[in-house]
Amino acid sequence: MKSGQNAPFLSRVTRHASRVMDMTIRRRTRTIHKGAVPIGSGYPISVQSMTTTPTADVAATVAQTHELEALGCEIIRVAVPDRAAAEAIAAIRREIRIPLVADIHFSHRLALAAIEAGADAIRINPGNLKKPEHVREVVLAALDRGIPIRIGVNSGSIRPRNGLQVASVVGTRGSRVPGGPVPTDEPSVATTQGTDEPSVATTQEEADLAALMVERTMEYVHQFEDWGFRDIILSLKASDVLSTVEAYRAVAARCDYPLHLGVTAAGPPGIGTIKSAIALGILLNEGIGDTVRVSLTGPPHKEVEVAYDILASLGLRERRHPEIISCPTCGRCEIDLLALVEQVEEALRGAPPSLTVAVMGCVVNGPGEAADADIGVAGGKGVGYLFRKGKLLREVPADRLAEELAAEIAKLSTP
Ligand code: SF4
């Protein structure tokens, strides 16, 4: 960091971000209701997650849903791998407040059972239901119940497996309504499966993958519309950022259905958060996206927290927790900043989300940035300088910094 410039810099960034978002025009969509939650351009971008419990275990699924709801989860999705799971939906539904989406693969009977059990919406990939008439049956049941369907086309359902080739969209356009594997006798791009050699065709392959996802999705959309069904939300998730962004951009230009954003199988929280933040950040900043699910390997509460962090970073939703501004430290730092940050994190539990606390390693930049926060500290030699609302409060011995900062946080947290 350069000396003396960061206090105004941070506030400039904040102001700049809000101006940028003010100028971002959200893509106009129709509004779809998942239970009581409206999804579409006129409404806040909602946050959803998926339970990791066996759905048939009603008590565990209800408990996890309540935990996620407390963190701000607004829509919950449950897997429906078997009839017991489908039947459990009725009991789960009675015990939770937020809308429940049933996630179904391969079996139209399970989709019908989930609808019958009272799911507020279902998610299917029509391509993995066996027959077009099965898809039609599910669509008509949803129409009858007045619930929406998310058409969720993932790259995994499009991408070739076991040496099959990626089929060019040119060869598949209009020929696949709905479902079934990509015909291998159609034109194809380079195949990288089964070889360790890096492929120069990767970019083209990813572009084709995104285009194929869009083509497939639009075929399903048109088929649903032909059946009189327009209560549709779309998702086109790839596990890589560029394909995901490309697919959502393209589909956003071709219809007015709300979009559920996500990167599929994004990975564990570290890399998964990065991939999700980049993909969703790009799209949301372009006004694309109406509801989000961050997909992370691990406890689902992290998904909800990351989703809100992404949305709050773009000024699209309120923060769910206080913000800590802390420096990376460098050779100028003369206090144990890492320990202090951990103590501040602890002190901030339950504090108002609007609170901003700065924890800076030295007085070179520290006072400027600390002055910009609600409360802040800048380290010195054996001491720290406490600031509150831009004013120097006092110098504090280093061994009392955490305690005094926690006391100031408590004062600010008291209404
Ligand atoms: Fe910046 Fe922190 Fe280094 Fe001070 S200690 S110059 S605030 S990185």
Residues whose N, C-alpha, C, O or C-beta is under 5 A from the ligand:
A	BS01	SF4	M1 C327 P328 T329 C330 R332 C333 M360 G361 C362 V364 N365 G366
